Each structure stands twice: as structure tokens, then as C-alpha cells.
């Protein structure tokens, strides 16, 4: 019996990976591939996160979806896009309240069955992120000046090209006259 050459071994390994990947297209894995389903999931993650924060916080009305078309190494469209929604809290978050906010968000995501990513050392802990069972992803990050950004993302959404299926995509960002550095001074969160 002849031994395999390195090329033949590599080809066999790549074929095995391709077959396994092709067989793993379960309903659960691709549940969010529909653009409408992806939008609903993104909205539920952002809105649920905001509702879980007490005292209540708000985001401006000018949030948007954005997306990134996936392409092959040769620049050809694959028919899929990663889509996300990102906005910021209108309330400025004081240094002493950052951990309170992050803890509330982390608890909410854990309660929803999402896996929260491991924490960084305390000096670097200004964000929390999680991946849910349906592979949707969420993140809350607080900048040095107290601006808190919330984002939800779904990767691998069907997008065959043409007009965007995502509302408010690539709208002027942000459209309102208020900028994140002109945030509200909140009696609880800002002090």
C-alpha cells in the first residue's frame, strides 16, 4: 500500500470538512438567514437589552441597520451578508455606574440563554458581549467619556445583491442633530 502524499492528505481533509459543513445546515443554524428574521432577532436583542436596564435608558430615534456583503477571495458576491444594528444610549454613564450597567446587561443575556464572553481584567472591562444559541451576537460598550453603545448582529443572512432588504440602511449616521457627546445628564446613570 502506498502512503499518501501531503497534497493528497490535505485534499482529503478539505473534502471531509466540506462534507461535514454541507451536512450541518440544520434549521436552527440557518433560522436567521432570512433578512426579515434577522431584523426581528436584532431588534429583539437590542430592545430586550434596553428594557432590562434599570433605571430605564433610551436610544435616539435615528438608529440604523448596516450590512457587509460577503465575498469570495476573487471578489464575487456569495449571496450572504452580515447585518447589524448599532446605537448609543442617550444617558451619559458615570465611571462609578459602568460596572452596574455591564452587570445588568450580562445578567439579562445569561437569563436569555446566551453565552457571555469571558471578562477581561478589571482595568480593561468596558464592554460585555454574548453569543446566543441561534448565533445572534450582542454587545454593549462604554467609552471613556461615558457614551454607551449597544449593538446586535446576525452573520450569514441571505442577500443575493440588489436593493437592500434592511430598513434605514446606510442612512446618514446619525440623522438627528444631537451627537453622542451631547448626552443627557441622568440623575442616576450620570452621577
C-alpha positions in Angstrom: 0.0 0.0 0.0 1.3 3.4 -1.0 1.5 6.2 1.6 -0.4 9.4 1.0 1.4 12.5 -0.2 1.0 15.7 1.8 -1.2 17.1 -1.0 -3.5 14.1 -1.1 -3.8 14.2 2.7 -4.7 17.9 2.6 -7.2 17.3 -0.2 -8.9 14.5 1.8 -9.0 16.7 4.9 -10.6 19.6 3.0 -13.2 17.3 1.4 -14.1 15.9 4.8 -14.6 19.5 6.2 -16.7 20.4 3.2 -18.9 17.4 3.6 -19.4 18.0 7.3 -20.2 21.6 6.7 -22.6 20.7 4.0 -24.4 18.3 6.2 -24.7 20.7 9.1 -27.3 23.1 7.5 -29.8 22.4 10.2 -33.0 24.5 10.7 -31.5 26.0 13.8 -28.3 27.1 12.2 -30.0 28.8 9.3 -33.0 30.2 11.2 -31.7 33.7 10.9 -30.6 33.6 7.3 -33.8 35.2 6.2 -33.4 39.0 6.2 -36.7 39.7 8.0 -36.0 37.0 10.6 -32.5 38.5 11.1 -34.0 42.0 11.6 -36.6 40.8 14.1 -33.9 39.0 16.1 -31.6 42.0 16.1 -34.5 44.2 17.2 -35.4 41.8 20.0 -31.8 41.7 21.3 -31.4 45.5 21.3 -34.9 46.2 22.7 -34.7 43.4 25.3 -31.3 44.7 26.4 -32.6 48.2 26.8 -35.8 47.0 28.7 -33.6 45.0 31.1 -31.7 48.1 32.3 -33.0 49.9 35.4 -33.4 52.8 35.8 -34.6 53.0 32.2 -32.3 54.2 29.4 -33.2 55.3 25.9 -31.6 55.4 22.5 -32.2 58.1 19.8 -34.7 57.6 17.1 -32.1 57.6 14.4 -30.6 54.1 14.8 -29.8 52.2 11.7 -29.1 48.8 10.2 -25.9 48.3 8.4 -24.6 45.3 6.5 -21.5 43.9 4.9 -21.8 41.7 1.8 -19.7 38.6 2.0 -17.4 38.0 -1.0 -15.1 35.2 -2.1 -11.4 35.6 -2.4 -12.0 36.6 -6.0 -14.4 39.4 -5.1 -17.5 37.6 -6.1 -20.7 38.0 -4.0 -21.6 34.9 -2.0 -25.3 35.7 -1.6 -24.9 36.4 2.1 -24.3 39.5 4.3 -23.6 40.2 7.9 -26.2 42.7 9.3 -26.2 44.7 12.5 -28.0 47.5 14.3 -26.0 49.9 16.5 -26.9 52.9 18.5 -25.9 54.7 21.7 -27.6 55.4 25.0 -28.8 59.0 25.4 -27.7 59.0 29.0 -24.1 59.6 29.9 -22.7 56.8 32.1 -20.6 57.9 35.1 -17.4 55.9 35.9 -18.9 54.5 39.1 -22.0 53.2 37.2 -20.2 51.5 34.3 -19.9 48.1 36.2 -23.6 48.4 37.3 -24.7 48.8 33.7 -22.5 46.0 32.4 -23.7 43.6 35.1 -27.3 44.2 34.4 -26.8 43.6 30.6 -24.7 40.5 31.3 -27.4 39.1 33.6 -30.1 39.7 31.1 -28.2 37.9 28.3 -27.5 34.9 30.6 -31.2 34.8 31.6 -32.0 34.6 27.8 -29.7 31.6 27.4 -26.9 33.5 25.7 -23.2 32.7 26.4 -21.5 35.8 27.8 -17.9 36.1 26.6 -15.2 35.8 29.3 -14.4 39.0 31.1 -11.2 40.9 30.7 -9.1 42.2 33.6 -11.0 44.9 35.5 -8.9 47.7 34.0 -10.0 46.8 30.5 -13.6 45.8 31.3 -15.6 48.5 29.5 -17.8 46.1 27.4 -19.7 42.9 27.6 -20.7 40.7 24.6 -22.6 37.5 24.2 -23.5 34.8 21.6 -26.9 33.3 21.7 -28.0 29.7 20.8 -29.2 30.9 17.4 -25.8 32.5 16.8 -27.1 36.1 17.1 -24.5 38.3 18.8 -24.9 41.3 21.1 -22.5 43.8 22.7 -22.6 46.8 25.0 -19.5 49.0 25.2 -18.9 52.1 27.3 -16.4 54.6 26.1 -14.0 56.6 28.3 -16.3 59.7 28.1 -19.4 57.7 29.2 -21.0 57.1 25.9 -22.5 53.6 25.9 -23.1 51.8 22.6 -25.4 48.8 22.1 -25.2 46.6 19.1 -26.7 43.3 17.8 -25.5 41.3 14.8 -26.5 38.4 12.7 -24.0 36.8 10.4 -24.8 34.8 7.2 -28.1 36.5 6.3 -29.2 35.7 2.7 -28.5 38.7 0.4 -28.3 37.9 -3.3 -27.5 41.6 -4.2 -29.7 44.3 -5.5 -31.7 46.7 -3.3 -31.0 46.4 0.4 -33.6 44.3 2.3 -32.7 46.1 5.6 -34.6 49.3 6.5 -32.6 52.5 7.2 -29.5 51.0 5.8 -26.7 53.4 5.1 -28.8 56.4 6.1 -26.9 59.4 7.4 -25.5 58.3 10.7 -26.7 59.7 12.9 -29.6 61.7 11.3 -30.6 63.7 14.4 -28.8 66.9 15.3 -27.8 65.5 18.7 -24.4 63.8 18.8 -23.3 61.2 21.4 -21.1 63.8 23.2 -24.2 65.9 23.9 -25.9 63.2 26.1 -28.4 63.7 28.8 -27.2 64.2 32.3 -29.2 61.4 34.0 -29.9 61.7 37.8 -28.9 58.1 38.3 -26.6 57.0 35.5 -24.5 60.1 35.2 -23.6 60.5 38.8 
